[in-house]
Amino acid sequence: MVSFYLKKTEELGSSELHDIFALRAEVFVVEQECIYQDIDGKDIEALHVYGKNKKEIVAYARILHTGVSYSDYISIGRLLVKKKDRGKGLGHELLSFCLHSIEKEKRNDSIKISAQSHLEKFYNRHGFKKYGEGYLEDGIPHIAMIKKIISPPLF
C-alpha cells in the first residue's frame, strides 16, 4: 500500500530529497532519454508530494504556487510513477492527492500544467482541459492544460 505525503522543501530529510531527485532523473532523463535541467531552482519554493511503498518513493509530483511557473496559475509538475509501479492507478491517486491539497489551501486559484501530449486523457479525467496548441518541450510533444478551481460558497 502506498501512503502519500506533502512537504515543503525544508521539511524533507536529505535522504528523501536525494531519493526524489534520483527518481526524477531515472524517469525523465534516463527512461525518457531527455537531457534537460531538472533541478531548475523552483524546488526550493515547491510543495513536494510523494507516495511511499514501505520505504521506497514510487510516485512524485511538485506543486508550485501562483507566480512561480505561471503568473496567474498554480502549477503541478514533475508528476511521475516509478516504472515498476505503473498500471496500478498510482498516477490517478497521486494527482487526486495533489488536487485535494490545492483545493484545501488555494480555494479559487486555477491550475495550469504542461502535460506530455499522450497524457491528455489522463488529465481530462481529473478536470483538466487543453488550452492552446501543442508544442515541443525538451523535444517531447506537450500541451498546456487548465483546471478551474471554484469553491462552493462558505454560507
N, C-alpha and C positions, 0 to 999 in steps of 0.2 A: 504494500500500500504506500502511496506517495502522499507526503504531507507538504503543504505549501506555506511559504514564509514571505514576508515583506519586510525589508530592512533598508534603512539609509546606509550610505557607503560607510560612514563612521561606526555603524553598528555591526558591520561584518568583521569577522575574525580574519586574520591573514590567510589561514588555510581555506576559508570559504571564498575569499576574493581570488586566491590562486586557482581554486577549482572552477570558479565561474569563468575566468579568463581562459583557462585551459580548455574548457568545454566549448566556449565560443570559437576559439581557434580551431578545435577539432572539427566543428560543423561548418563554419563559414569559410575558413581558409583552406583546410586540408580536404574535407569531403566535397565541398562545392568548388574547389580549386580556384578560389577567388583571392587574389592578393590585394589587400586593402588595409587601411589604417583602422583597425578595430578599436583600439584604445584611443578615443578621439577627444578626450577632455570633458565629455558630457557625463561620464560615470560618476564624477565627484558630486554632481547635483542630482543624480538619479535615485529613484526608489528601485531596489533590486528585488525581483520576485523570482523565487526558485522553488523547485519541487525536489524533495529528497526521498529516496527509497532506501531506508535504513540510513547508511552514512554517505551514500553517493548522490550527488546532484545529477538529476536526469532531465530536468526541464528548467528553462530560464527565460526571463524577459526583463526589460527595464522600462520603467515609466519615467517620462521627462515632463516636468511641469510646463505650463504655458510660458512661452518665451525662450525656452532652451533650444528646441529644434524649429518650432513654428511660432510666429508672433501671437497668433490667436487661438492656438490649439494645444492641448495636452498631446503627448505622443507616447505610443508604445512601440518599442523596437527590440531588435536582437532576440526576437521570440524563437525558441528552438526546443526540440526534444532530442535527446541522445538517440542515435540511430537504432540501437538495440531495443529501445523502449517505444518506438513508434508503432502506430496501428492499434493502440490501446485506449485512445481517447484522451491522452495526456495533454495534447495541444489544446483541445477544447476546454479541459479543466483549467489549464494554465491561463488561457485568455479570459475565461469566466472569472477566475480569481482576480486578475488584473482589473477587469471592468467593475467588479463589485467593489474593489478597493478604491478605484477612482470615484465611483458614484457616491461612496461614503464621504469622501473628502471634498470633492470638487463637483458639487451638485449640478451646476448648469454649464460647465465648460464642455465643449465638444472635443472629440478625439480625432486626430489625423495620423495616418500611418503611411509608410512607404512599403507596400507589400509586393513580394515576388508575384508576378502576374499569374502563375499557375495556382496560387493560393486564394484567388478571388472568391471562389465558392465557400471556402473555409471561413473567410472573414464575413461573407454575406450572412452566414448562419448566425453571426453574432451582431447583426445590425449595421455592418459597415456597407457603404455604397461607394462605387467607383466615382472618382472625381477627376475629370480631365482625360487627357490622352496618356497612353503608355510611354515609357521612357526607359533608357538603359541606365542602370546604376551599378557601377563597378563591373560592367559587362554582362549583367543579368537583367532580363526584362522585368520592370516593376510598374506598378500603378499606384497612384495616390488614392486613398480611401478615407472616408469620413463617417464617423458615427456621431449623431446628435445626442447629447445627454440632456434630457428635460426632466426635471424633478417634479414630482407631484406637489401641489400646494401644501403648505405646512398646516393649514386650518381648513 
